């Protein structure tokens, strides 16, 4: 099938989806909170940086606005800087299912050229809104359409596309995905600094302090013996952090030679962290939960609606 026919078919599917979504929206009116009870999203900013820092960029609120040109943490907007994340299906049945989407440019056409960042043109994160089911995926691009498979269970999900358009700035966009079925009630979480994964003990050392730059170090052991992870996507490990309440997103990496991360939490609150590491050719994920404590700069920080300053190196959201 030619490129033009494929894209036109995809656009036709999207027209049906958006037409139904508009009708539902018109019937029920605006919604202040999602069905998980997380509430409306804040406009705070999340900063969790690798040791060497990187280019700073800000993200918009959780809005379908095409502009996306407002401050805020990553992954809360479907559109930013002239690009938009559009899922082919906003509802999937439970199980391992195909997931397709396009990244639309300002001209309404699919973006087809991307810079390679950490050996991939696009990183896709899928996670339930109760922070379960985390997956770090690398879709395949064909004629402007990204495709992959995702393993989903009943509940409300959030997917994040982390990429850099060719010659542009890094962008993280987020979209909701629904999986019908019986959803067990969420259990209250607690701080957790240690995770057991396939015989590996993974520990997170350090603290998050609101408004202050701190260091986090991830240690991997097997049978009490330290293990150095193998290089994976150009680093020894990858860290994704999500803020509880709005799923503000960070995808960060170490300096390439360690599993230490410079971090700056933008606000008080709880953060869920996912550490990907590879040993023996197998990629595993360790989960942690940290509460950001009130620090010396906390007078400028509240529970989420903040504009935290970056450190003096200018480090911000880096990949």
C-alpha positions as CSV (number, residue, x, y, z in Angstrom):
1,X,0.0,0.0,0.0
2,X,1.4,3.4,-0.9
3,X,2.3,6.0,1.8
4,X,-0.5,8.3,0.7
5,X,-3.1,5.6,1.0
6,X,-1.9,4.4,4.4
7,X,-1.9,7.9,5.9
8,X,-5.3,8.7,4.4
9,X,-6.7,5.5,5.9
10,X,-5.2,6.4,9.3
11,X,-6.7,9.9,9.1
12,X,-10.1,8.5,8.3
13,X,-10.0,6.3,11.4
14,X,-8.9,9.2,13.5
15,X,-11.8,11.3,12.1
16,X,-14.3,8.6,13.4
17,X,-12.6,8.5,16.8
18,X,-12.5,12.3,17.2
19,X,-16.1,12.6,16.0
20,X,-17.3,10.2,18.7
21,X,-15.1,11.8,21.3
22,X,-16.6,15.2,20.5
23,X,-20.1,13.9,20.8
24,X,-19.4,12.4,24.2
25,X,-17.7,15.6,25.4
26,X,-20.6,17.7,24.3
27,X,-23.0,15.5,26.2
28,X,-21.1,15.3,29.5
29,X,-19.4,18.7,29.6
30,X,-16.0,19.4,31.2
31,X,-14.5,17.0,33.7
32,X,-12.5,18.2,36.6
33,X,-11.0,14.9,37.7
34,X,-10.2,11.6,36.0
35,X,-11.8,8.3,37.1
36,X,-8.9,7.3,39.3
37,X,-9.5,10.2,41.6
38,X,-6.1,11.9,40.9
39,X,-7.8,15.2,40.3
40,X,-6.9,18.0,37.9
41,X,-3.3,18.4,36.8
42,X,-1.0,21.0,38.3
43,X,1.2,23.4,36.4
44,X,4.3,22.5,38.4
45,X,7.6,21.6,36.8
46,X,9.5,18.4,37.2
47,X,13.3,18.3,37.0
48,X,15.3,15.1,37.5
49,X,18.6,15.3,35.7
50,X,21.4,13.0,34.8
51,X,24.8,13.9,36.3
52,X,26.0,15.7,33.3
53,X,22.8,17.7,32.9
54,X,21.4,18.5,29.5
55,X,19.1,20.9,27.6
56,X,16.2,22.2,29.5
57,X,12.7,22.2,28.1
58,X,9.2,22.8,29.6
59,X,5.9,21.2,28.9
60,X,2.3,22.2,28.9
61,X,-0.7,21.4,31.0
62,X,-2.9,18.3,30.3
63,X,-4.8,19.9,27.5
64,X,-5.7,19.1,23.9
65,X,-4.6,22.5,22.8
66,X,-2.5,22.5,19.7
67,X,-0.3,25.3,21.1
68,X,1.2,23.4,24.0
69,X,3.4,26.5,24.6
70,X,2.9,26.8,28.3
71,X,5.2,26.0,31.2
72,X,4.8,22.7,33.1
73,X,6.2,19.2,33.5
74,X,6.5,16.7,30.7
75,X,3.8,14.3,29.6
76,X,0.8,16.3,30.7
77,X,-0.1,17.6,27.2
78,X,-1.0,15.8,24.0
79,X,0.4,18.7,21.9
80,X,3.5,20.9,22.3
81,X,5.8,23.0,20.0
82,X,3.6,22.3,17.0
83,X,3.5,18.5,17.3
84,X,0.6,16.3,18.5
85,X,0.3,12.7,19.7
86,X,-2.7,10.9,18.2
87,X,-3.5,7.4,19.2
88,X,-5.3,5.2,16.6
89,X,-7.3,3.6,19.4
90,X,-8.1,5.2,22.7
91,X,-9.6,2.0,24.1
92,X,-8.0,-1.5,24.0
93,X,-9.1,-4.9,25.3
94,X,-7.0,-6.4,28.1
95,X,-4.1,-8.5,27.0
96,X,-1.2,-8.0,24.6
97,X,-2.6,-5.7,21.9
98,X,-1.2,-3.7,19.0
99,X,-0.9,0.0,19.6
100,X,-0.5,2.5,16.7
101,X,-0.2,6.2,16.7
102,X,1.2,9.2,14.8
103,X,3.0,12.3,15.7
104,X,1.4,15.1,13.7
105,X,3.3,18.2,12.7
106,X,2.0,21.7,12.5
107,X,0.8,21.0,8.9
108,X,-1.3,18.1,10.1
109,X,0.9,15.5,8.4
110,X,2.7,12.7,10.3
111,X,6.3,13.6,11.4
112,X,8.7,11.1,9.7
113,X,12.1,12.5,10.6
114,X,13.5,12.2,14.1
115,X,16.9,12.6,15.8
116,X,18.3,9.4,17.4
117,X,18.4,9.8,21.2
118,X,19.9,7.0,23.2
119,X,20.0,4.8,20.1
120,X,16.2,5.2,19.3
121,X,14.1,7.7,17.5
122,X,11.3,7.4,20.0
123,X,10.8,6.0,23.5
124,X,7.3,5.0,24.5
125,X,6.3,4.6,28.1
126,X,3.0,2.9,29.1
127,X,1.8,2.8,32.7
128,X,-1.5,2.4,34.5
129,X,-2.6,5.5,36.5
130,X,-2.2,3.5,39.7
131,X,1.5,3.2,38.6
132,X,1.3,-0.5,37.8
133,X,2.1,-2.3,34.5
134,X,5.1,0.0,33.6
135,X,6.5,-0.7,30.1
136,X,9.4,1.0,28.2
137,X,8.8,0.3,24.5
138,X,10.4,1.2,21.2
139,X,7.8,1.2,18.4
140,X,8.6,0.8,14.7
141,X,8.0,3.7,12.3
142,X,6.5,2.9,8.9
143,X,5.1,5.6,6.5
144,X,4.6,8.0,9.4
145,X,2.8,5.5,11.6
146,X,4.4,4.2,14.8
147,X,3.4,0.6,15.9
148,X,4.2,-1.7,18.8
149,X,2.5,-4.2,21.1
150,X,1.5,-3.3,24.7
151,X,0.5,-5.6,27.5
152,X,-2.5,-3.9,29.2
153,X,-4.8,-4.9,32.1
154,X,-8.2,-3.3,33.0
155,X,-7.9,0.3,34.1
156,X,-7.0,3.8,33.0
157,X,-3.6,4.0,31.3
158,X,-1.2,6.8,30.3
159,X,1.2,6.6,27.4
160,X,4.1,8.9,26.9
161,X,6.0,9.5,23.6
162,X,9.5,10.8,24.3
163,X,11.3,12.0,21.1
164,X,13.1,14.8,19.3
165,X,11.9,15.9,15.8
166,X,14.8,16.2,13.4
167,X,16.6,19.4,14.1
168,X,14.1,20.3,16.9
169,X,13.9,20.3,20.7
170,X,13.1,17.2,22.9
171,X,9.4,16.7,23.4
172,X,7.4,14.4,25.8
173,X,3.7,14.1,25.0
174,X,1.1,12.1,26.9
175,X,-2.3,10.6,26.0
176,X,-4.9,8.5,27.9
177,X,-5.8,5.0,27.1
178,X,-8.7,3.1,28.5
179,X,-8.9,-0.7,29.1
180,X,-12.4,-1.9,30.1
181,X,-12.8,-4.5,32.8
182,X,-13.0,-5.0,36.5
183,X,-10.4,-2.8,38.3
184,X,-9.4,-3.7,41.8
185,X,-9.3,-0.9,44.3
186,X,-5.9,0.9,44.6
187,X,-3.9,0.1,47.7
188,X,-2.2,3.0,49.4
189,X,1.5,2.9,48.7
190,X,4.5,3.5,51.0
191,X,8.0,4.7,50.5
192,X,10.1,1.9,49.0
193,X,13.8,2.1,48.3
194,X,14.5,-1.6,47.6
195,X,13.1,-4.0,45.0
196,X,13.7,-7.7,44.3
197,X,13.8,-8.4,40.6
198,X,14.5,-12.0,39.3
199,X,17.1,-12.6,42.0
200,X,18.6,-9.1,41.9
201,X,18.4,-6.8,44.8
202,X,18.2,-3.2,43.6
203,X,18.5,-0.3,46.1
204,X,18.0,3.4,45.7
205,X,20.3,5.6,47.8
206,X,19.7,9.3,48.4
207,X,16.7,11.6,49.0
208,X,14.4,13.8,47.0
209,X,14.2,17.3,48.5
210,X,11.7,19.8,47.1
211,X,13.5,22.7,45.3
212,X,17.0,21.4,45.9
213,X,19.5,19.5,43.7
214,X,20.3,16.1,45.2
215,X,22.0,12.9,44.1
216,X,20.4,9.5,43.7
217,X,22.4,6.3,43.3
218,X,21.1,2.9,42.2
219,X,22.9,-0.2,43.4
220,X,22.4,-3.6,41.9
221,X,23.4,-6.8,43.7
222,X,23.0,-10.5,43.3
223,X,23.5,-12.8,46.3
224,X,25.1,-9.9,48.1
225,X,27.7,-9.2,45.3
226,X,27.6,-5.9,43.4
227,X,26.6,-6.2,39.8
228,X,27.5,-3.6,37.1
229,X,24.6,-3.4,34.6
230,X,25.5,-3.9,30.9
231,X,25.2,-0.9,28.5
232,X,21.6,-0.5,27.4
233,X,20.6,2.2,24.9
234,X,23.9,4.0,25.4
235,X,23.8,4.1,29.3
236,X,24.1,1.8,32.3
237,X,20.5,2.4,33.3
238,X,17.5,4.5,32.6
239,X,15.2,6.2,35.1
240,X,11.7,7.3,34.6
241,X,10.0,9.3,37.4
242,X,6.3,10.0,37.7
243,X,4.8,12.4,40.2
244,X,1.8,11.0,42.1
245,X,-1.4,12.9,41.5
246,X,-0.8,14.1,37.9
247,X,1.8,11.6,36.4
248,X,4.1,14.4,35.5
249,X,6.8,12.6,33.6
250,X,10.6,12.5,33.6
251,X,12.8,10.1,31.5
252,X,16.4,10.6,32.6
253,X,19.7,8.8,32.3
254,X,23.0,8.6,34.2
255,X,26.2,10.0,32.7
256,X,26.9,6.8,30.8
257,X,29.5,5.5,33.2
258,X,27.5,5.1,36.4
259,X,24.0,4.7,37.8
260,X,24.0,8.0,39.7
261,X,21.5,10.7,38.9
262,X,21.5,14.3,39.8
263,X,17.9,15.1,40.8
264,X,15.7,18.1,41.6
265,X,12.1,17.5,42.6
266,X,9.9,20.5,41.8
267,X,7.5,20.0,44.7
268,X,6.6,18.2,47.8
269,X,4.9,15.0,47.2
270,X,5.4,11.4,46.2
271,X,7.3,10.2,43.2
272,X,7.3,6.7,41.6
273,X,10.6,5.8,40.0
274,X,11.3,3.0,37.5
275,X,14.9,1.9,36.8
276,X,15.6,-0.1,33.7
277,X,18.8,-2.1,33.7
278,X,20.3,-5.0,31.6
279,X,22.2,-8.0,32.9
280,X,22.9,-11.1,30.8
281,X,21.2,-9.5,27.9
282,X,17.9,-9.3,29.7
283,X,16.3,-5.9,30.6
284,X,14.6,-5.7,34.0
285,X,12.8,-2.9,35.8
286,X,13.0,-2.1,39.5
287,X,10.3,0.1,41.1
288,X,10.8,2.6,43.9
289,X,8.6,5.2,45.7
290,X,10.1,8.3,47.3
291,X,8.6,11.2,49.1
292,X,10.2,14.6,48.4
293,X,10.9,16.3,51.7
294,X,10.7,20.0,52.5
295,X,14.1,21.6,52.0
296,X,15.7,25.0,52.5
297,X,14.1,26.2,49.2
298,X,10.7,24.8,50.0
299,X,9.3,28.2,50.8
300,X,9.1,28.7,47.0
301,X,7.6,25.2,46.6
302,X,4.1,23.9,47.3
303,X,2.3,20.6,46.7
304,X,2.6,20.9,42.9
305,X,1.9,24.3,41.4
306,X,5.4,25.6,41.2
307,X,8.1,26.8,38.9
308,X,11.2,25.4,40.4
309,X,14.5,27.0,39.4
310,X,17.1,24.8,37.6
311,X,20.6,24.5,39.0
312,X,23.4,26.8,38.0
313,X,24.5,24.5,35.2
314,X,21.2,25.0,33.4
315,X,20.4,21.4,33.6
316,X,16.8,20.5,33.0
317,X,14.8,17.7,31.5
318,X,17.4,15.7,29.7
319,X,17.5,12.4,27.8
